[in-house]
Amino acid sequence: MSLLKLVHDPELNKWAQRKAVEVLNSIPSQDLILEAYLFGSAVYGNFTPDSDLDFIVVTKDQASIKQLQKEVYSPRFTDIAVDWIFKTKESFDQRKNFGGVCFIAFREGIKLR
């Protein structure tokens, strides 16, 4: 039995971080985004061609979340796999210091907005 060893590729990680900015900037309703964080393999240095981009997008309310979801979940929004997590500002602020995905994104992620 062999073990798959992931090779650290700094150039691929740089590409992933540039791509993340491009994807975030392609959202039509930019004014609804209060904060945005990239986290996961693109930040930790183990991004591979099979990886996705992991975002937490913070908005002011549920209506903003619904609008942004409509935009990013539309067909052909981006050519790379993306895992979107949307939170209201109130919800994100309550969770960012107490563990879970908000904590990870806030503490270890890259703030893009």
N, C-alpha and C positions, 0 to 999 in steps of 0.2 A: 504494500500500500504506500502510495506517495502522498506527500502533503503539498498543497499549492502554496507557494510562497509569493506574496505580493511584493513587488519591487517598488520602492519609493522613486517616483519620477517627479522631480521638482518642476519641470517644464509643463507637465500635464496638470499639476496643481495650479500653476500660474494661469494656464489656459482656462481651467475651470473657474477660477475666481474672476477672470475677465469676462467669461461667458455669463456668469451670475449677474454681473453689473449690466450686461447687455440685455439679458432676459428681464431683469427688474425694470430697466428703463423702457422696455417695449410695452409695458402695461399702459393702456390708454388713459386710465383715470389716476394719474400720478398724484393729483391733489388729495386723494383719499388715503394715501399712505403716510402715516405719521412716523413710523419706524420700520426698518426691515433689517433682518439679520440672516447671514449665511452661516450655516453650521454643518457639521458632519464631515464626511471624507474630504471634501474640497478645502476644508480648513485644517483638518488634522494631518494632511499630507499623505493620505493613502487613497486618493482618487484614482480610479481606473476607468478604462473606456466603457465599462458596464455600470459605472456609478451614476447616481442621480444627484441633482443639486437639491439641497435641503434649505428651505426658507421658512422663517416666521415673519409674517407681515402684520403689523399693528395698525389698527384703524380706530376711528373715534366711536363707531357704533355698528350694530348688526346690519343696518341697511348698507353701509359701506362695504362690509364683508360680502354681502350677497352680490353687490355690483362687481367687486373685484373677482369673486369666484366665477361669475358669468364670463368675465373677460379672459381669465387665465385657463379656464377649463374648456374654452372653445376649441374646435378642431384646428389643428395646425398652428397653435399659438407659438410653439417653439419646437426646435428640432432635437431637443435633448430632454431626457426624463427629468421631471421636477416634482418634488414632494412639497406641496404648499401647506402651511399651517397658518390660519388666520386667527387673530385674537383682537378683542377690543383693548383699548389702552387700559381700561380699568382691570380687566382680567389679566392682562400681561403683567401689569405692575403688582398685582396681588401674588403672582406666581413666580416672578423672576428671581426671588431670593430664597425660595423654599424647595428646591429640587424639581425634577421633571424637565420636560423639554424647554420650557421658558427659561429655567435656570441655566441649562446647558447653553442655549443660544446666547443668553445675556452675558454669561461669564466666559465662555470659550469661543463664541462665534465672532464673526466680523460684522460690525455694524455698517451697513451699506447706506442707510438713510436715518 
